Amino acid sequence: MRKTLVAAASAVVALSLPVQAEDMPGMKMDGMPMVFTTTAEHLEGLKMGDRVAFGFRAEGVNAMIASIKAVK
């Protein structure tokens, strides 16, 4: 799933990325703060406040970023 979100973190802690998610009608979910795990490589070139589009995969109750890029 791809979604455009705004990065809301002032710092990355333990390779987690907090974001403010928009509504996801296809998943019957309202917009909410969400935290995704990631790798340092996925965060290279991103800065606080960037709008991002990313794909993720669910691993139980955890969500791991599979790909991410800044968007305008």
LOTI-70165 format. One record per residue (C-alpha): residue in three letters; x, y, z. Coordinates in steps of 0.1 Angstrom, whole numbers, plus 5000, padded with zeros to 4 digits. Example, Ala and Ser with C-alpha at 12.3 -4.5 7.8 and 13.67 -1.06 7.14 Angstrom:
2
ala512349555078
ser513749895071
This chain:
72
met500050005000
arg501350354992
lys500250655011
thr501451025012
leu502251125047
val504051405065
ala506951315087
ala506351445122
ala509451335140
ser511951585154
ala514451295157
val514650925147
val514850705178
ala515750345175
leu515050355138
ser511350435142
leu509550695121
pro506450865136
val504150995109
gln500651155108
ala498650935085
glu495851055064
asp492450875063
met492750525046
pro489250445035
gly490450125017
met491549995051
lys488650155070
met491050365091
asp490750725101
gly493850945100
met496050895131
pro499650915144
met501450595135
val504950465141
phe506750255115
thr510150065119
thr512750125093
thr516450105085
ala518950385083
glu519350335046
his515650415041
leu516050745059
glu519050875040
gly518251205022
leu515051275042
lys514751555067
met512151655093
gly508951785078
asp509451615044
arg506151485028
val506851125020
ala505350835000
phe506150495012
gly505250135010
phe505149915041
arg504449565052
ala502749445083
glu504549205106
gly501949115133
val501149445151
asn504349615137
ala504649795104
met507949795086
ile508750055059
ala509649865027
ser510350175005
ile510250555011
lys510950874991
ala510251244996
val507451394974
lys506551754966
